[in-house]
């Protein structure tokens, strides 16, 4: 079968097919990705009302692409007190947030119990709030720092109130690229192992891919296929989130940045390659809201959420520091020709606008 015949038939695509997809023109790709998206969700565009909290930027690792951690490019270290986090959530829950998304740096000064205690306090004070917390990179850091197995850390997270895991820390799975951009961070095999354990514990997670730096299209396809293989085994990934590399205030020397064409192609290819992951998220904090809205026509069915406050991507130049008002979010989705659907963190529909 030719590639077009496979796309017409909905046949599972191979590594070679994935590379060939990048050779197609954007509108051909968009046609097939949009058909797949519409067969699943029609014109629905999912989002949630959420609050991101990044409790500390003190990090033992120096990833070349990161502008968030405290270093020479960002000489403003901080660690939030528990009371500060709880006060933020008291305020945010009054505006109807359903999820708190907690990720931060690998801070050896705070301690494992510091994390577990804040999760427990959040659940005690806000029992209906979904706690999405700790990337696989953070789990790896805590396991190494405090001499626990991955399974032990994950069980402690659940015992103290964590409901699901975000997909961060995946970056690009190719170890050669990984060695250059984030040497010392969790390995690709361990990232996948941590999520596999999490799924075996009956919990769900997201998966990300950081693209637009030094990686090639072949690395992106390899990354997607490793996720697809794990999803075949566990079914535990809710969404795949291609994160567009942010270029400011970091040590990664990238001269050529992605075009909008290449970004949209990558969303479309993700929708076509990842036939077993339900949702493709255009995370507007990295793609810009305008491109995320366009991505709805190239396979993406989710825009993340209102965010309210975001420190990691915005430190590198993204325009997401203050999140977005719900009314603005709804207006943008509707004027782009889609139907806003508020969801919970596990993609149960809460309200169709």
MARVEX-358513 format. One line per 8 residues: number of its first residue (from 1); their letters; for each residue x, y, z of N, C-alpha, C, CB. Coordinates in steps of 0.02 Angstrom, whole numbers, plus 50000, padded with zeros to 5 digits. Glycine has a CB too. Layout:
REM residues N
NUM) a) X Y Z X Y Z X Y Z X Y Z | ...
***
This chain:
REM residues 353
1) xxxxxxxx) 50042 49940 50000 50000 50000 50000 50044 50063 50000 49953 50000 50061 | 50022 50113 49964 50056 50177 49967 50036 50212 50032 50038 50221 49905 | 50073 50266 50048 50058 50303 50108 49987 50332 50106 50109 50360 50118 | 49968 50360 50049 49900 50388 50043 49847 50334 50051 49892 50424 49975 | 49860 50275 50023 49813 50220 50031 49807 50199 50104 49835 50159 49989 | 49863 50199 50140 49861 50184 50212 49821 50237 50250 49932 50180 50240 | 49830 50300 50232 49793 50353 50265 49719 50347 50250 49819 50423 50243 | 49702 50331 50189 49631 50323 50170 49599 50265 50208 49625 50312 50094
9) xxxxxxxx) 49639 50211 50218 49612 50151 50249 49616 50153 50325 49649 50090 50224 | 49653 50201 50352 49661 50204 50425 49707 50150 50452 49595 50199 50459 | 49754 50126 50409 49801 50074 50429 49853 50103 50477 49836 50044 50368 | 49875 50063 50525 49928 50086 50572 49992 50102 50533 49942 50032 50626 | 50022 50158 50549 50079 50182 50511 50145 50161 50544 50077 50258 50506 | 50195 50150 50502 50261 50127 50524 50308 50187 50533 50291 50077 50474 | 50368 50172 50557 50421 50223 50564 50434 50256 50496 50486 50192 50592 | 50441 50216 50444 50454 50242 50377 50396 50286 50353 50466 50185 50328
17) xxxxxxxx) 50335 50264 50370 50277 50305 50352 50279 50373 50388 50212 50268 50371 | 50299 50371 50450 50303 50433 50488 50351 50483 50457 50324 50419 50559 | 50409 50459 50436 50457 50503 50402 50427 50529 50337 50522 50466 50388 | 50392 50485 50300 50363 50505 50237 50308 50558 50246 50334 50445 50201 | 50274 50556 50303 50222 50606 50316 50250 50677 50314 50188 50593 50384 | 50312 50686 50339 50342 50752 50338 50355 50777 50267 50408 50751 50377 | 50356 50731 50218 50367 50751 50148 50302 50773 50114 50398 50693 50110 | 50245 50758 50144 50182 50779 50116 50173 50854 50126 50123 50740 50147
25) xxxxxxxx) 50132 50885 50084 50119 50956 50094 50072 50964 50154 50088 50989 50031 | 50072 51023 50183 50036 51035 50245 49961 51021 50239 50047 51107 50267 | 49932 51041 50183 49859 51035 50177 49837 50964 50166 49834 51080 50121 | 49878 50923 50134 49863 50852 50128 49865 50820 50198 49912 50816 50081 | 49917 50836 50235 49922 50811 50304 49862 50833 50345 49987 50834 50337 | 49846 50897 50339 49791 50925 50377 49725 50891 50361 49785 50998 50365 | 49715 50875 50298 49654 50842 50277 49644 50776 50314 49654 50829 50201 | 49696 50735 50318 49690 50670 50349 49688 50674 50425 49747 50624 50327
33) xxxxxxxx) 49728 50720 50453 49728 50729 50526 49661 50756 50550 49786 50775 50548 | 49633 50803 50512 49569 50832 50531 49513 50781 50525 49554 50894 50488 | 49517 50739 50473 49466 50687 50465 49468 50640 50525 49477 50647 50399 | 49528 50622 50547 49535 50579 50606 49507 50613 50668 49609 50559 50616 | 49525 50676 50677 49502 50714 50735 49426 50719 50735 49533 50785 50735 | 49397 50736 50676 49324 50744 50673 49287 50678 50682 49305 50775 50606 | 49318 50623 50660 49286 50557 50671 49281 50541 50745 49324 50502 50635 | 49327 50568 50784 49328 50556 50857 49285 50606 50895 49399 50558 50882
41) xxxxxxxx) 49291 50670 50878 49262 50723 50920 49221 50775 50883 49316 50757 50957 | 49213 50768 50817 49177 50820 50781 49213 50886 50788 49105 50826 50805 | 49175 50938 50806 49204 51005 50814 49216 51023 50887 49158 51057 50782 | 49214 50974 50931 49226 50988 51001 49300 51006 51013 49206 50928 51045 | 49310 51056 51054 49379 51075 51073 49381 51076 51150 49399 51145 51043 | 49422 51033 51178 49422 51022 51250 49470 51070 51286 49442 50949 51266 | 49451 51087 51347 49494 51127 51391 49473 51115 51462 49490 51204 51373 | 49516 51133 51509 49495 51131 51579 49511 51197 51614 49528 51073 51616
49) xxxxxxxx) 49478 51208 51669 49490 51269 51709 49540 51248 51763 49423 51298 51740 | 49602 51270 51753 49656 51244 51795 49703 51300 51818 49695 51191 51757 | 49745 51281 51865 49795 51328 51892 49862 51292 51894 49775 51353 51963 | 49911 51320 51861 49979 51294 51865 50016 51326 51924 50018 51307 51798 | 50051 51284 51962 50093 51310 52016 50162 51277 52008 50062 51295 52087 | 50213 51319 52007 50282 51295 52002 50318 51314 52066 50319 51327 51938 | 50319 51268 52116 50338 51287 52185 50410 51308 52196 50323 51231 52229 | 50457 51285 52154 50527 51303 52165 50564 51301 52099 50561 51257 52216
57) xxxxxxxx) 50614 51345 52092 50655 51345 52031 50728 51327 52046 50651 51413 51996 | 50741 51303 52106 50809 51282 52125 50818 51210 52101 50821 51287 52202 | 50870 51198 52059 50876 51134 52026 50947 51109 52026 50850 51138 51954 | 50955 51045 52041 51022 51014 52039 51046 51001 51968 51022 50949 52079 | 50999 51000 51920 51016 50988 51850 51021 51053 51811 50965 50941 51817 | 51062 51053 51759 51065 51109 51713 51048 51083 51644 51135 51144 51715 | 50986 51089 51624 50966 51071 51556 50977 51131 51511 50891 51046 51554 | 51008 51120 51454 51026 51176 51410 50967 51215 51384 51067 51151 51353
65) xxxxxxxx) 50910 51182 51378 50851 51216 51350 50810 51253 51403 50807 51166 51315 | 50826 51245 51466 50783 51270 51520 50802 51342 51540 50788 51224 51581 | 50750 51384 51544 50760 51452 51568 50727 51463 51636 50731 51501 51518 | 50697 51410 51663 50659 51416 51725 50704 51408 51787 50604 51363 51727 | 50750 51359 51786 50789 51346 51846 50836 51404 51861 50829 51281 51837 | 50850 51413 51925 50892 51468 51947 50965 51455 51928 50886 51479 52024 | 50992 51498 51886 51062 51492 51864 51085 51560 51840 51070 51437 51808 | 51139 51563 51804 51166 51628 51783 51116 51667 51739 51232 51618 51744
73) xxxxxxxx) 51075 51630 51700 51026 51664 51657 50964 51685 51696 51006 51618 51599 | 50954 51655 51754 50895 51670 51795 50915 51671 51868 50837 51618 51782 | 50949 51724 51890 50979 51724 51958 50929 51744 52012 51037 51772 51960 | 50870 51714 52010 50818 51730 52060 50788 51667 52089 50763 51773 52028 | 50827 51632 52132 50801 51569 52160 50742 51582 52207 50856 51532 52197 | 50695 51535 52207 50639 51541 52254 50613 51471 52271 50583 51584 52224 | 50583 51467 52330 50544 51408 52350 50483 51434 52387 50586 51359 52395 | 50424 51413 52365 50362 51436 52396 50348 51399 52461 50304 51428 52347
81) xxxxxxxx) 50321 51435 52509 50299 51403 52571 50232 51368 52559 50292 51455 52628 | 50218 51317 52599 50155 51281 52592 50095 51328 52600 50150 51226 52643 | 50099 51373 52648 50044 51420 52660 50032 51464 52599 50058 51464 52721 | 50086 51481 52563 50080 51522 52503 50043 51483 52448 50150 51543 52478 | 50060 51420 52440 50027 51377 52390 49953 51369 52407 50061 51308 52387 | 49938 51357 52470 49869 51347 52491 49828 51411 52483 49866 51324 52564 | 49859 51469 52495 49824 51533 52486 49808 51544 52412 49866 51591 52513 | 49854 51526 52368 49842 51532 52296 49783 51489 52276 49905 51511 52256
89) xxxxxxxx) 49780 51428 52303 49726 51383 52286 49659 51404 52316 49742 51312 52308 | 49661 51434 52375 49600 51461 52405 49569 51513 52358 49614 51492 52474 | 49613 51555 52332 49590 51607 52286 49567 51577 52219 49647 51658 52273 | 49606 51530 52192 49591 51501 52126 49527 51459 52127 49649 51459 52101 | 49516 51421 52181 49456 51379 52184 49393 51422 52188 49459 51332 52245 | 49400 51483 52213 49342 51528 52215 49321 51548 52144 49358 51591 52256 | 49367 51540 52095 49351 51554 52025 49336 51490 51986 49410 51591 51993 | 49330 51435 52022 49304 51374 51989 49355 51328 51958 49258 51394 51938
97) xxxxxxxx) 49420 51333 51977 49468 51286 51948 49451 51215 51970 49540 51305 51968 | 49464 51168 51927 49452 51097 51941 49517 51057 51950 49411 51065 51886 | 49573 51087 51928 49637 51051 51930 49693 51098 51951 49653 51020 51861 | 49739 51072 51992 49802 51107 52005 49858 51065 51975 49813 51119 52082 | 49900 51097 51937 49954 51065 51900 50019 51086 51932 49952 51083 51822 | 50053 51040 51966 50113 51058 52005 50174 51024 51977 50103 51038 52080 | 50218 51063 51947 50284 51038 51926 50335 51092 51941 50285 51020 51849 | 50396 51071 51954 50447 51121 51969 50516 51091 51957 50441 51146 52042
105) xxxxxxxx) 50566 51120 51988 50635 51099 51978 50653 51041 52025 50682 51158 51989 | 50714 51017 52018 50739 50961 52059 50779 50990 52117 50782 50910 52016 | 50743 51010 52168 50772 51048 52223 50792 51001 52280 50723 51101 52249 | 50857 50991 52292 50879 50946 52345 50869 50976 52415 50952 50929 52335 | 50851 51040 52419 50844 51073 52484 50775 51063 52515 50859 51147 52477 | 50725 51049 52473 50657 51046 52500 50643 50979 52535 50606 51057 52445 | 50663 50924 52504 50651 50859 52534 50588 50826 52508 50647 50865 52608 | 50588 50760 52506 50531 50722 52483 50469 50738 52524 50546 50647 52487
113) xxxxxxxx) 50477 50742 52590 50419 50753 52632 50385 50820 52619 50439 50748 52706 | 50425 50869 52597 50398 50935 52580 50345 50928 52526 50455 50983 52557 | 50360 50886 52475 50312 50874 52421 50251 50836 52446 50346 50836 52363 | 50264 50781 52482 50209 50739 52505 50162 50778 52551 50236 50677 52541 | 50191 50820 52593 50149 50859 52640 50104 50909 52605 50194 50895 52691 | 50131 50942 52552 50089 50991 52518 50033 50956 52479 50131 51035 52471 | 50047 50898 52451 49994 50861 52417 49938 50843 52467 50022 50796 52384 | 49959 50819 52525 49911 50799 52576 49870 50858 52600 49947 50766 52636
121) xxxxxxxx) 49903 50916 52611 49867 50976 52633 49817 50999 52581 49917 51032 52649 | 49836 50995 52517 49790 51016 52464 49728 50972 52464 49825 51012 52395 | 49739 50906 52470 49681 50860 52469 49637 50870 52530 49705 50788 52466 | 49667 50885 52587 49628 50896 52648 49585 50959 52642 49674 50901 52709 | 49614 51012 52614 49579 51076 52610 49533 51081 52549 49628 51133 52610 | 49552 51047 52494 49515 51051 52432 49503 50981 52404 49553 51096 52379 | 49461 50942 52437 49455 50871 52420 49430 50858 52349 49409 50838 52468 | 49395 50906 52318 49369 50896 52251 49418 50918 52197 49304 50933 52243
129) xxxxxxxx) 49474 50947 52217 49523 50972 52169 49566 50914 52143 49567 51027 52200 | 49573 50908 52078 49616 50856 52048 49688 50879 52052 49595 50840 51974 | 49730 50839 52082 49801 50855 52089 49841 50818 52035 49827 50838 52160 | 49866 50857 51987 49911 50829 51936 49981 50853 51954 49890 50851 51862 | 50026 50807 51970 50089 50830 51998 50146 50781 51985 50083 50841 52072 | 50205 50809 51981 50270 50776 51976 50280 50740 51908 50278 50726 52032 | 50324 50767 51869 50344 50734 51807 50385 50672 51823 50383 50782 51762 | 50395 50630 51773 50438 50571 51782 50510 50592 51798 50437 50527 51718
137) xxxxxxxx) 50530 50650 51774 50597 50676 51791 50601 50692 51865 50614 50738 51749 | 50548 50721 51893 50547 50735 51965 50544 50671 52005 50487 50780 51982 | 50505 50622 51982 50502 50557 52017 50571 50525 52018 50451 50511 51983 | 50606 50527 51961 50673 50499 51957 50720 50534 52005 50700 50504 51885 | 50717 50601 52007 50759 50640 52052 50745 50621 52125 50746 50715 52042 | 50682 50617 52145 50665 50601 52215 50685 50530 52233 50590 50611 52226 | 50677 50483 52186 50697 50414 52199 50772 50409 52210 50675 50369 52140 | 50811 50444 52169 50884 50442 52177 50907 50478 52239 50917 50472 52115
145) xxxxxxxx) 50877 50536 52251 50899 50578 52307 50884 50546 52374 50865 50647 52303 | 50828 50510 52379 50806 50484 52443 50806 50407 52446 50737 50510 52459 | 50836 50376 52395 50849 50303 52396 50785 50262 52402 50895 50286 52453 | 50736 50280 52360 50676 50240 52354 50671 50213 52283 50613 50282 52371 | 50633 50160 52274 50619 50136 52206 50567 50181 52175 50595 50061 52207 | 50561 50177 52109 50509 50216 52076 50440 50198 52102 50512 50204 52000 | 50428 50133 52111 50362 50111 52135 50347 50140 52204 50359 50034 52138 | 50397 50144 52247 50386 50171 52314 50368 50245 52311 50449 50161 52358
153) xxxxxxxx) 50403 50283 52269 50387 50354 52262 50316 50363 52235 50438 50389 52216 | 50299 50324 52184 50233 50331 52153 50177 50313 52203 50228 50286 52091 | 50188 50261 52242 50138 50243 52292 50131 50297 52346 50156 50176 52325 | 50186 50328 52365 50183 50383 52414 50144 50442 52385 50254 50405 52434 | 50154 50455 52321 50116 50509 52288 50041 50496 52293 50137 50516 52215 | 50021 50435 52277 49950 50418 52279 49923 50422 52350 49938 50347 52250 | 49961 50396 52397 49940 50397 52468 49929 50467 52493 49991 50362 52511 | 49965 50515 52465 49961 50584 52489 49919 50630 52445 50030 50612 52495
161) xxxxxxxx) 49885 50601 52394 49834 50641 52360 49846 50656 52287 49828 50702 52394 | 49900 50632 52257 49911 50645 52185 49864 50601 52144 49985 50633 52165 | 49828 50632 52098 49778 50596 52058 49805 50573 51990 49718 50639 52048 | 49844 50616 51957 49873 50597 51893 49940 50631 51884 49825 50615 51835 | 49977 50607 51834 50044 50634 51821 50044 50674 51755 50096 50577 51818 | 50080 50731 51755 50090 50767 51693 50141 50730 51649 50113 50840 51706 | 50150 50753 51589 50193 50717 51542 50263 50746 51534 50161 50715 51476 | 50281 50795 51575 50345 50829 51566 50405 50786 51578 50348 50888 51611
169) xxxxxxxx) 50462 50811 51556 50526 50776 51566 50542 50727 51510 50524 50739 51630 | 50495 50717 51463 50508 50670 51409 50558 50699 51359 50443 50651 51373 | 50553 50765 51347 50595 50800 51299 50596 50761 51232 50667 50809 51326 | 50654 50734 51213 50658 50689 51155 50692 50625 51180 50699 50722 51095 | 50663 50568 51162 50688 50505 51189 50755 50483 51162 50638 50451 51175 | 50774 50505 51103 50839 50486 51075 50895 50504 51124 50851 50520 51006 | 50935 50455 51144 50984 50467 51198 51041 50512 51176 51012 50401 51222 | 51057 50512 51111 51109 50558 51087 51088 50630 51095 51125 50543 51014
177) xxxxxxxx) 51027 50645 51074 51001 50713 51082 50993 50730 51156 50933 50721 51045 | 50968 50681 51193 50956 50691 51264 51021 50706 51301 50922 50628 51295 | 51074 50671 51282 51139 50681 51314 51163 50753 51305 51190 50632 51287 | 51145 50782 51249 51167 50850 51235 51123 50903 51269 51168 50862 51160 | 51058 50894 51267 51014 50947 51292 50996 50942 51366 50950 50948 51252 | 51000 50881 51395 50980 50874 51465 51018 50817 51498 50904 50862 51471 | 51084 50818 51491 51127 50765 51520 51115 50761 51596 51201 50780 51505 | 51107 50700 51620 51096 50689 51692 51024 50684 51712 51128 50744 51730
185) xxxxxxxx) 50978 50705 51668 50907 50700 51682 50886 50627 51673 50866 50747 51636 | 50825 50612 51693 50799 50544 51686 50810 50518 51615 50723 50542 51704 | 50830 50456 51608 50840 50427 51542 50772 50414 51509 50882 50361 51546 | 50773 50405 51443 50711 50392 51408 50680 50326 51431 50723 50389 51332 | 50721 50275 51441 50694 50210 51463 50664 50215 51532 50750 50157 51462 | 50695 50255 51576 50667 50262 51644 50604 50306 51643 50719 50293 51691 | 50602 50356 51599 50541 50396 51593 50482 50350 51575 50549 50452 51539 | 50493 50307 51527 50440 50261 51505 50424 50210 51560 50462 50224 51441
193) xxxxxxxx) 50474 50188 51596 50464 50140 51650 50422 50170 51706 50532 50116 51678 | 50435 50233 51723 50397 50266 51776 50324 50272 51757 50426 50336 51790 | 50311 50292 51695 50241 50297 51673 50208 50228 51669 50237 50332 51605 | 50246 50178 51650 50218 50110 51649 50198 50088 51719 50269 50060 51618 | 50241 50101 51768 50224 50084 51838 50161 50122 51860 50283 50100 51885 | 50159 50187 51843 50102 50229 51862 50037 50201 51833 50113 50301 51839 | 50040 50181 51771 49980 50152 51739 49960 50086 51773 49992 50141 51664 | 50010 50047 51792 49995 49983 51826 49962 49994 51894 50059 49943 51835
201) xxxxxxxx) 49974 50053 51922 49942 50070 51986 49870 50095 51975 49983 50122 52023 | 49848 50093 51912 49779 50113 51897 49770 50187 51885 49735 50092 51952 | 49826 50223 51875 49822 50295 51866 49838 50314 51793 49869 50331 51914 | 49819 50375 51775 49830 50398 51707 49879 50456 51705 49764 50419 51675 | 49906 50467 51646 49956 50520 51638 49954 50548 51568 50027 50494 51655 | 49991 50601 51558 50002 50630 51492 50072 50614 51468 49989 50707 51492 | 50085 50629 51405 50153 50621 51377 50169 50682 51335 50158 50556 51335 | 50231 50705 51339 50252 50763 51301 50308 50746 51253 50273 50820 51347
209) xxxxxxxx) 50324 50793 51209 50383 50790 51166 50406 50862 51154 50369 50752 51099 | 50467 50878 51172 50494 50944 51160 50527 50944 51091 50545 50965 51216 | 50502 50986 51046 50530 50985 50978 50544 51056 50953 50483 50949 50930 | 50588 51059 50903 50606 51124 50874 50673 51150 50898 50554 51174 50891 | 50715 51105 50925 50782 51125 50948 50835 51093 50903 50794 51105 51023 | 50870 51041 50925 50922 51011 50883 50900 50944 50855 50986 51002 50923 | 50839 50922 50872 50816 50857 50849 50797 50860 50775 50756 50833 50892 | 50792 50802 50745 50770 50795 50675 50701 50762 50674 50821 50753 50634
217) xxxxxxxx) 50665 50766 50618 50601 50731 50613 50604 50657 50631 50573 50738 50543 | 50660 50624 50615 50667 50552 50632 50664 50541 50707 50733 50525 50604 | 50692 50588 50746 50690 50582 50819 50618 50590 50844 50736 50635 50852 | 50580 50634 50813 50510 50644 50834 50469 50581 50821 50479 50704 50797 | 50478 50551 50762 50440 50490 50746 50459 50434 50793 50453 50469 50672 | 50523 50426 50807 50546 50375 50855 50514 50386 50923 50623 50377 50862 | 50511 50449 50945 50481 50467 51009 50407 50447 51011 50488 50544 51021 | 50371 50464 50958 50299 50447 50956 50289 50372 50958 50267 50476 50893
225) xxxxxxxx) 50331 50335 50922 50321 50263 50919 50337 50229 50986 50365 50233 50864 | 50384 50255 51023 50398 50227 51090 50337 50237 51135 50461 50260 51121 | 50306 50295 51129 50245 50308 51168 50188 50262 51145 50223 50381 51162 | 50182 50253 51080 50129 50210 51054 50138 50138 51078 50128 50213 50977 | 50200 50116 51080 50214 50048 51103 50193 50039 51176 50289 50031 51095 | 50210 50089 51218 50191 50084 51288 50115 50088 51296 50225 50140 51330 | 50083 50131 51257 50011 50138 51260 49976 50072 51241 49986 50195 51215 | 50005 50035 51194 49978 49969 51176 49977 49923 51237 50019 49937 51119
233) xxxxxxxx) 50027 49931 51280 50032 49887 51339 49988 49909 51396 50104 49885 51363 | 49983 49975 51408 49951 49999 51469 49885 50037 51458 49998 50043 51506 | 49880 50073 51402 49821 50115 51391 49815 50173 51439 49760 50074 51395 | 49870 50192 51471 49866 50242 51525 49877 50314 51506 49914 50224 51576 | 49896 50327 51443 49906 50397 51423 49840 50428 51400 49959 50401 51366 | 49824 50485 51430 49765 50524 51410 49776 50565 51348 49743 50570 51467 | 49834 50597 51345 49846 50646 51293 49920 50649 51276 49821 50716 51313 | 49933 50666 51213 50002 50680 51190 50008 50755 51178 50019 50639 51126
241) xxxxxxxx) 50062 50784 51203 50070 50857 51202 50137 50875 51169 50066 50887 51273 | 50137 50893 51105 50199 50917 51074 50214 50988 51099 50193 50916 50996 | 50270 50996 51133 50289 51060 51162 50339 51095 51115 50319 51052 51233 | 50323 51156 51094 50367 51193 51050 50423 51224 51092 50328 51247 51010 | 50485 51211 51073 50543 51237 51108 50540 51314 51110 50609 51214 51073 | 50552 51341 51170 50555 51413 51181 50628 51436 51183 50518 51433 51247 | 50643 51489 51148 50713 51504 51130 50750 51551 51176 50714 51532 51063 | 50717 51586 51221 50750 51639 51259 50781 51614 51324 50701 51695 51273
249) xxxxxxxx) 50834 51648 51346 50863 51641 51413 50887 51571 51430 50812 51662 51464 | 50915 51536 51381 50942 51470 51397 51009 51460 51361 50893 51414 51376 | 51039 51401 51371 51106 51388 51347 51108 51346 51283 51146 51353 51401 | 51050 51332 51254 51048 51291 51194 51053 51338 51134 50982 51249 51192 | 51107 51330 51096 51119 51373 51039 51082 51345 50978 51196 51379 51024 | 51024 51373 50964 50984 51352 50907 50978 51412 50860 50913 51326 50929 | 51002 51403 50799 51001 51458 50750 50938 51458 50708 51062 51454 50706 | 50912 51399 50693 50855 51393 50648 50794 51371 50688 50870 51344 50590
257) xxxxxxxx) 50743 51413 50689 50683 51397 50727 50628 51371 50681 50659 51458 50766 | 50583 51334 50710 50531 51302 50671 50483 51353 50640 50491 51254 50714 | 50460 51338 50580 50408 51377 50549 50340 51353 50576 50411 51371 50471 | 50289 51394 50567 50222 51373 50586 50201 51311 50546 50172 51430 50574 | 50224 51307 50484 50210 51250 50442 50235 51185 50474 50243 51259 50373 | 50297 51186 50498 50326 51126 50529 50292 51108 50595 50401 51137 50541 | 50272 51159 50632 50237 51146 50695 50170 51113 50682 50228 51212 50735 | 50132 51141 50635 50067 51112 50618 50074 51042 50589 50030 51157 50569
265) xxxxxxxx) 50125 51031 50549 50138 50964 50523 50148 50915 50580 50199 50964 50476 | 50184 50936 50631 50200 50891 50686 50137 50873 50726 50252 50923 50733 | 50092 50922 50736 50028 50906 50767 49990 50855 50725 49986 50970 50777 | 49987 50868 50661 49949 50823 50616 49979 50753 50616 49948 50852 50545 | 50045 50749 50613 50078 50683 50612 50066 50647 50677 50154 50692 50599 | 50067 50684 50733 50053 50652 50797 49984 50621 50798 50059 50704 50855 | 49935 50657 50770 49866 50630 50769 49863 50566 50726 49817 50682 50741 | 49902 50564 50672 49900 50506 50627 49941 50448 50653 49923 50526 50558
273) xxxxxxxx) 49997 50461 50685 50041 50408 50710 50014 50377 50774 50111 50434 50721 | 49986 50419 50818 49966 50396 50884 49893 50375 50883 49978 50452 50937 | 49880 50319 50851 49811 50296 50842 49780 50270 50906 49809 50243 50790 | 49820 50262 50959 49794 50234 51022 49796 50283 51080 49834 50173 51040 | 49816 50345 51068 49813 50398 51119 49756 50444 51100 49882 50437 51125 | 49708 50451 51145 49644 50482 51127 49651 50555 51107 49597 50477 51185 | 49692 50593 51142 49690 50666 51132 49759 50693 51114 49665 50700 51196 | 49758 50741 51067 49818 50778 51049 49808 50850 51073 49832 50776 50971
281) xxxxxxxx) 49853 50872 51116 49845 50938 51147 49891 50989 51115 49859 50934 51223 | 49861 51044 51092 49899 51102 51069 49906 51147 51130 49864 51139 51008 | 49961 51138 51166 49972 51175 51228 49990 51247 51210 50028 51142 51272 | 49941 51292 51216 49949 51359 51190 50006 51398 51223 49885 51398 51199 | 50026 51376 51283 50081 51410 51317 50147 51405 51278 50090 51381 51387 | 50154 51353 51237 50216 51348 51197 50205 51363 51123 50245 51279 51205 | 50145 51353 51099 50134 51362 51026 50109 51432 51008 50086 51310 51001 | 50089 51471 51058 50049 51532 51053 49976 51513 51044 50074 51578 50994
289) xxxxxxxx) 49932 51555 51070 49861 51539 51066 49837 51539 50994 49820 51590 51107 | 49864 51584 50953 49840 51588 50883 49857 51524 50845 49872 51648 50847 | 49917 51499 50853 49936 51437 50818 49899 51377 50847 50012 51426 50821 | 49887 51378 50912 49850 51323 50943 49779 51320 50915 49847 51332 51020 | 49749 51378 50903 49682 51379 50874 49682 51350 50803 49654 51451 50873 | 49734 51367 50765 49740 51338 50697 49752 51263 50701 49798 51372 50659 | 49789 51242 50752 49805 51170 50759 49743 51127 50769 49852 51160 50818 | 49688 51159 50789 49625 51122 50795 49604 51092 50727 49570 51167 50822
297) xxxxxxxx) 49627 51122 50673 49611 51097 50606 49665 51050 50580 49602 51156 50558 | 49715 51036 50621 49769 50992 50601 49779 50936 50653 49834 51032 50593 | 49723 50913 50681 49725 50854 50724 49719 50865 50798 49787 50819 50712 | 49733 50926 50822 49730 50939 50894 49658 50949 50916 49773 51001 50912 | 49639 50920 50972 49570 50927 50997 49568 50956 51067 49536 50859 50997 | 49626 50975 51095 49629 50999 51163 49677 51058 51166 49651 50943 51213 | 49660 51109 51206 49701 51169 51211 49730 51179 51281 49661 51231 51192 | 49728 51128 51323 49746 51131 51394 49694 51171 51432 49816 51163 51403
305) xxxxxxxx) 49711 51230 51457 49663 51264 51499 49679 51337 51510 49657 51230 51564 | 49647 51365 51561 49655 51436 51576 49722 51451 51609 49598 51459 51620 | 49752 51401 51643 49819 51403 51672 49827 51452 51730 49869 51421 51618 | 49802 51514 51722 49805 51568 51772 49875 51595 51782 49778 51543 51837 | 49924 51552 51794 49993 51576 51806 50040 51522 51783 50004 51594 51881 | 50093 51541 51748 50139 51490 51721 50209 51520 51720 50117 51467 51650 | 50258 51482 51747 50325 51509 51754 50378 51475 51711 50346 51505 51825 | 50367 51412 51692 50420 51375 51658 50428 51397 51586 50406 51300 51662
313) xxxxxxxx) 50374 51395 51547 50379 51415 51476 50388 51490 51469 50316 51392 51438 | 50355 51528 51512 50360 51601 51505 50430 51626 51521 50310 51635 51551 | 50468 51589 51562 50537 51609 51576 50580 51607 51513 50567 51564 51629 | 50559 51567 51464 50597 51559 51402 50565 51598 51344 50602 51486 51383 | 50517 51641 51361 50490 51685 51310 50417 51675 51292 50529 51678 51250 | 50385 51622 51316 50314 51611 51300 50271 51664 51334 50292 51540 51323 | 50214 51679 51302 50169 51732 51327 50115 51703 51372 50137 51770 51268 | 50135 51661 51419 50087 51624 51459 50090 51640 51533 50096 51551 51450
321) xxxxxxxx) 50129 51691 51552 50142 51703 51623 50078 51714 51663 50186 51763 51630 | 50028 51746 51633 49968 51763 51670 49907 51723 51649 49953 51836 51662 | 49918 51668 51612 49862 51626 51592 49813 51663 51548 49827 51599 51653 | 49750 51642 51550 49699 51673 51507 49631 51672 51543 49694 51636 51440 | 49594 51726 51533 49527 51729 51562 49481 51679 51526 49498 51801 51556 | 49436 51649 51564 49391 51598 51536 49351 51626 51478 49345 51571 51589 | 49323 51687 51485 49282 51715 51431 49323 51724 51367 49253 51783 51453 | 49384 51748 51374 49427 51756 51315 49440 51688 51282 49493 51790 51334
329) xxxxxxxx) 49452 51638 51323 49467 51571 51299 49407 51544 51259 49483 51524 51358 | 49348 51551 51287 49287 51528 51254 49275 51565 51188 49226 51536 51300 | 49284 51631 51190 49274 51671 51130 49321 51650 51074 49283 51746 51145 | 49383 51638 51091 49433 51619 51040 49415 51552 51008 49503 51616 51071 | 49395 51504 51050 49376 51438 51023 49315 51444 50977 49362 51388 51080 | 49265 51481 51000 49203 51486 50961 49214 51524 50895 49149 51521 51002 | 49252 51578 50897 49263 51616 50836 49309 51579 50787 49293 51684 50852 | 49345 51528 50811 49385 51487 50765 49344 51430 50736 49447 51460 50801
337) xxxxxxxx) 49279 51427 50753 49234 51379 50721 49227 51313 50759 49258 51365 50653 | 49247 51313 50823 49243 51251 50862 49198 51260 50923 49314 51230 50885 | 49181 51204 50954 49135 51204 51010 49175 51194 51075 49081 51148 51002 | 49178 51243 51119 49216 51234 51181 49182 51183 51227 49223 51302 51218 | 49221 51136 51250 49196 51085 51297 49241 51084 51358 49193 51014 51263 | 49214 51106 51415 49252 51101 51477 49254 51028 51498 49221 51146 51533 | 49314 51004 51515 49324 50935 51535 49356 50933 51604 49367 50896 51484 | 49354 50875 51635 49395 50867 51695 49463 50841 51673 49361 50819 51747
345) xxxxxxxx) 49505 50825 51722 49574 50806 51706 49579 50739 51671 49615 50803 51769 | 49527 50698 51675 49526 50632 51643 49480 50630 51582 49505 50578 51693 | 49463 50690 51558 49425 50698 51495 49352 50678 51500 49457 50657 51441 | 49324 50680 51559 49251 50676 51565 49223 50746 51549 49229 50652 51637 | 49172 50749 51506 49144 50813 51487 49102 50842 51543 49101 50805 51423 | 49116 50905 51561 49081 50939 51615 49029 50988 51589 49130 50975 51659 | 49047 51023 51534 49000 51073 51507 49017 51087 51434 49003 51139 51549 | 48966 51086 51392 48974 51104 51322 48947 51174 51313 48937 51053 51275
353) x) 48987 51220 51287 48965 51290 51280 48935 51300 51210 49025 51339 51290
***
